[in-house]
Amino acid sequence: MRIRIVDAFTDRPFSGNPAGVLLLDSFPDDAWLQNVALEVNHAETAFAHRLPQGGAADWALRWFTPATEVAMCGHATLATAHVLHSTGVHEGPVRFATLSGVLVATPHEDGSLTLDFPTAPLTPVEVPAGAAEALGAAPRTAFDTGPNVRDLLVEVADEETVLGLTPDHKALARYSERGIIATARAEDPSRGYDFVSRCFFPNVGIDEDPVTGSAHTALAPYWSERLGRPDLTGLQASPRSGLVRTGLRGDRTLLTGHAVTVIEGELLA
């Protein structure tokens, strides 16, 4: 079967967030899916198969890190939609049946895709004791991001602080189910982004995720409230880096970006 590696939330190879993508006839057993994800060894590997016509969704979609299945993943959804459209397997908006409900990916003439995801509910919490030491910076605020995202969102002093973080990943694991999203307002919005972030997910086997779509379902409402605009652009400032355009639409968040297929091969196992 064909397997592809797609860089998501970027328009050039070797940046953004790489995801494995496999289009299947049906889902094999979970152990096989997890073994493939471990073999691919990217932040996520997406597995999809076509559903019967006339239902609420067009394709079933699941996501696995090298360590576990996850309930929501933006970049691997974008990567899967890119494969479906770039190969001509599907035209127009595609509806994915997932653990987070039906998620829609809509293609645009410029090659970008927009994902329609549930907005993460943000609940203010006290900054946990020891979190500043584990992260390497003192959070100004902290928020629980709800059952889909499962992170602790923290704002730190400024963009320079986000860029300079060198966290203790093992210590971070105690503060949320998945990990920590660290963010700050952009120092200079004329550079093309309104806020910056970095995402550390030690509890799912990812010390730092390159570009995280699901995290932006929490970042979008956080920064839209503070900046007074529903449509923003976030820079996830990992070593690979990538841009996510966000559109807050009440209980839904739109995530827009490009994707590039960089590897295509045959899975023999």
C-alpha positions in Angstrom: 0.0 0.0 0.0 1.1 3.6 -0.6 2.4 5.7 2.2 3.2 9.3 2.0 5.0 11.8 4.2 3.4 15.3 4.0 4.7 18.5 5.5 1.7 20.4 6.8 1.1 24.1 7.5 3.9 25.1 5.1 4.2 25.6 1.4 7.8 24.3 1.1 9.4 21.0 1.9 11.3 20.3 5.1 9.4 22.8 7.2 6.0 22.7 8.9 4.9 19.5 10.6 5.5 16.1 8.8 2.8 13.5 9.0 2.5 10.0 7.6 -0.7 9.4 5.5 -2.1 6.0 4.5 -5.3 5.5 2.6 -6.8 2.1 3.4 -9.8 -0.1 2.5 -10.6 -0.4 6.2 -8.9 -0.1 9.5 -6.7 -3.1 10.5 -6.3 -3.9 14.2 -5.0 -1.2 16.5 -1.7 -2.9 17.1 -0.8 -2.7 13.4 -1.8 0.9 13.2 0.3 1.7 16.3 3.3 -0.2 14.9 3.2 1.7 11.6 3.0 5.0 13.5 6.0 4.0 15.5 7.9 3.0 12.3 7.1 6.3 10.7 8.1 8.0 13.9 6.7 11.4 13.1 4.5 13.4 15.5 1.4 11.8 13.8 0.5 9.2 11.3 -3.0 9.4 9.8 -5.0 6.4 8.6 -8.2 7.0 6.5 -10.6 4.9 4.6 -13.6 5.8 2.4 -17.1 5.5 3.9 -20.3 4.6 2.1 -22.0 7.4 0.2 -25.0 9.1 1.8 -23.7 9.3 5.4 -22.6 12.2 7.5 -18.9 11.8 6.5 -16.9 10.8 3.4 -13.9 9.2 5.1 -13.1 7.7 8.5 -9.9 9.1 10.0 -7.7 8.2 12.9 -4.4 9.6 14.2 -1.5 7.9 16.0 1.6 9.3 17.6 4.6 6.9 18.0 3.2 6.1 21.4 -0.7 6.4 21.3 -3.8 7.2 19.5 -5.0 10.8 19.9 -8.5 12.3 19.8 -7.7 15.3 17.6 -4.9 16.3 15.2 -4.9 19.3 12.9 -1.7 18.9 10.9 -2.3 15.2 10.0 -5.9 16.1 9.0 -4.5 18.8 6.7 -2.0 16.3 5.3 -4.7 13.7 4.6 -6.9 16.2 2.9 -3.9 17.3 0.8 -3.3 13.7 -0.3 -6.9 13.2 -1.2 -7.1 16.3 -3.3 -3.6 16.2 -4.9 -4.1 12.6 -6.0 -7.6 13.2 -7.3 -9.2 10.7 -5.0 -11.6 13.3 -3.6 -12.8 16.7 -5.0 -14.3 19.6 -3.0 -14.8 19.7 0.7 -14.1 16.4 2.5 -15.9 15.3 5.7 -13.9 13.2 8.1 -15.5 11.0 10.8 -13.1 11.2 13.8 -13.0 10.8 17.6 -13.7 14.6 17.7 -16.8 14.3 15.5 -17.1 15.2 11.8 -14.3 17.5 10.7 -14.4 19.2 7.3 -11.5 20.2 5.1 -12.2 22.7 2.3 -9.7 23.3 -0.6 -9.0 26.7 -2.1 -7.8 27.8 -5.5 -4.4 28.8 -4.1 -3.8 25.3 -2.9 -4.4 25.9 0.8 -7.0 24.0 2.8 -9.2 25.2 5.7 -10.1 22.8 8.5 -13.3 23.3 10.5 -12.6 22.2 14.1 -14.3 22.6 17.4 -13.1 25.6 19.4 -11.3 24.5 22.7 -13.0 25.7 25.8 -10.6 27.7 28.0 -10.9 27.6 31.7 -8.6 29.8 33.8 -6.5 27.8 36.3 -3.8 28.6 38.8 -0.2 28.3 37.4 0.8 24.9 38.9 3.6 24.9 41.4 6.9 24.0 39.7 5.6 24.8 36.1 7.8 27.8 35.7 10.9 25.8 36.6 9.9 23.0 34.2 9.1 25.3 31.4 12.1 27.6 31.9 9.9 30.8 32.1 7.3 32.2 34.5 3.8 32.0 33.0 1.6 35.1 33.3 -1.6 33.1 32.9 -2.7 29.5 32.6 -5.8 27.8 31.1 -7.1 24.3 30.8 -8.0 23.6 27.2 -10.7 21.0 27.6 -11.1 17.3 26.7 -10.1 17.4 23.0 -6.9 19.4 23.3 -5.9 18.3 26.8 -3.1 20.8 27.3 -2.2 23.6 29.7 -2.1 26.9 27.8 0.3 29.5 29.3 1.2 33.0 28.2 4.7 34.1 28.9 6.3 37.5 28.9 7.1 38.0 25.2 8.0 36.5 21.9 11.7 36.3 22.8 10.8 34.2 25.9 8.9 31.8 23.7 11.8 31.4 21.3 14.3 30.9 24.0 12.5 28.2 26.0 14.5 25.1 26.9 12.1 23.1 29.0 12.6 20.0 31.1 10.4 17.7 29.1 10.2 15.0 31.8 9.2 17.5 34.4 6.5 19.1 32.1 4.7 15.7 31.8 3.0 16.2 35.2 1.1 19.4 34.4 -1.5 18.2 31.8 -2.7 15.1 30.0 -0.9 15.9 26.8 1.5 18.8 27.4 2.0 22.6 27.5 1.3 25.3 24.9 3.5 28.3 25.5 2.5 31.5 23.7 3.1 35.3 23.5 2.0 38.2 21.4 4.0 38.9 18.3 6.7 41.5 18.8 6.2 42.9 15.3 2.9 42.0 13.5 4.2 43.4 10.3 6.2 40.2 10.0 3.0 38.4 9.1 1.8 36.9 12.3 -0.1 38.0 15.4 1.1 35.6 18.1 3.8 32.9 18.5 3.7 29.6 20.2 5.6 26.4 21.0 4.1 23.1 22.0 5.6 20.4 24.2 3.8 17.1 24.5 5.9 14.6 26.5 2.9 12.5 27.5 2.3 11.4 23.9 5.9 10.8 23.0 6.6 14.2 21.4 9.0 16.5 23.2 8.3 19.4 20.8 5.7 19.3 18.1 6.7 21.3 15.0 3.2 22.9 14.1 0.1 21.9 16.0 -3.3 22.5 14.5 -5.2 21.3 17.5 -3.4 23.8 19.8 -4.6 26.6 17.6 -8.2 25.8 18.5 -7.2 27.1 21.9 -4.8 29.8 20.7 -7.5 31.3 18.4 -10.0 32.1 21.1 -7.3 33.2 23.5 -5.7 35.7 21.2 -8.9 36.8 19.4 -10.3 38.0 22.7 -7.1 39.9 23.6 -6.5 41.4 20.1 -10.1 42.1 19.3 -10.1 40.3 15.9 -11.6 36.9 14.8 -9.1 36.3 12.1 -5.4 35.9 13.0 -2.2 34.2 12.0 -0.1 32.3 14.4 3.6 31.3 14.0 4.6 28.1 15.8 8.2 28.8 16.3 9.7 25.3 16.5 12.9 24.6 14.6 10.9 23.6 11.5 8.3 26.4 12.0 5.0 27.0 10.3 2.1 29.4 10.0 -1.6 28.7 10.9 -4.3 31.2 9.8 -7.1 31.0 12.4 -10.7 32.2 12.2 -12.8 32.1 15.3 -16.4 31.3 14.5 -18.0 30.8 18.0 -17.8 27.2 18.9 -15.9 26.4 15.7 -12.4 27.4 14.7 -11.1 27.5 11.1 -7.5 26.5 10.6 -6.0 27.3 7.2 -2.6 26.3 5.7 -0.8 24.7 2.9 0.8 21.2 2.7 3.5 19.6 0.5 4.1 15.9 -0.2 7.8 15.1 0.2 8.0 11.3 0.2 5.9 8.7 -1.4 6.6 5.0 -1.2 5.3 1.4 -0.6 4.6 0.0 2.8 5.5 -3.7 2.6 4.6 -4.9 6.1 
